[in-house]
């Protein structure tokens, strides 16, 4: 019988040397036997950009044109009831029911003033994934009103996705009423 090396350590060492040698050749461009890289394709025409100075979902005058694209921080920050801080984005439509609303109102107070929404729904936020976090804003509740805009609520009790306090008013006279 011949001398055979059956040691796993030797096998791993040989594998590591081969991998390092291969990686070294690839990083230096190889031996020259590889074909040259194709030139990078020309960039595609970009979508038309929003007018300078305007933010996503807003026109140059600050009116909301697409509620689903509006980002937090694009409106003005306001203090509301019971020290709640929130945001108001866009300009109210004529005869808007939203002008009577205040940041910090409960869902019940809002529906008493603005009526029932056209559509509504709930979703969780990133805070829901923080272990042992029992504070507010683990989920959000959204109400959409046709021709008025959207209202976003934060908080509510554990498992109660239909309540909370108003934290964001999005005025949009062109709102379809559906999320």
Secondary structure as UniProt FT lines:
FT   HELIX           8..27
FT   TURN            28..31
FT   TURN            52..53
FT   TURN            56..57
FT   TURN            60..61
FT   HELIX           67..69
FT   TURN            72..73
FT   STRAND          76..79
FT   HELIX           81..83
FT   STRAND          85..89
FT   TURN            94..95
FT   HELIX           97..100
FT   TURN            103..104
FT   HELIX           107..114
FT   STRAND          119..124
FT   HELIX           126..129
FT   TURN            131..132
FT   STRAND          139..145
FT   TURN            146..148
FT   STRAND          149..154
FT   TURN            158..159
FT   TURN            161..162
FT   STRAND          165..171
FT   TURN            173..174
//
